């Protein structure tokens, strides 16, 4: 049951970059946290970039 709970903890892509260990998301204590959507802006930007890349690849 612990592994299920650990999977629900979001990791910060910015704090974890270049680190051998993943850093837990700070949520409301982070400047990148969007309160209205309760998501990390960095994660949203990355997700949108992935969608854009996939759309470009399908358009070839």
N, C-alpha and C positions, 0 to 999 in steps of 0.2 A: 504494500500500500504506500510505502514511502516513495517508491519510484514514481508512482502516479502523481503525488503531490509535487515532487521535484520538477516534473515535466510542465506543470502549470506555472511555475515561477519564470517570468520572462527574463531573458538575459539582455544586457545592454550591448548593442553592437559597437558603440563608441568606447566604452570603458574596457571592453573585452579585446579590442584590437591590439595585436602585438603582445598579448598576455597568454601564457600557457593555460591559465584558468579563466573560466567565464565569470564575469562580474554581474551580479544581480541588478536588475533595473531599479533605479531609485524612485521611479514614478513621480509623485507630486513634488519631490525634492530636486527634480532635474529641470534644467532650462529647456530641454528638448521635449518635455512631456506636454501633451495637449489635453487640457482638462476637459474640454467639451466632448471630445471623442474617446478619452481615456486610452490614448495610444501614443507611442513615441513617434515624433516627426521623422527621425532618422529611419525608422522601420518603414514608415509610409513612403518616404522618398525611395528607398531601396526597392520596395514592392512595385512602385510605379515604374521604376527603371527596368525591372525584370519584365513587366508586362509590355513595355515599349520595345525591348529587345525581341521578345517573342513575336510581337506584331510585325516587326521589320523582317524577321527571319521567314515568316509565313508569306510575306509579300514578295519574296525573291522569285 
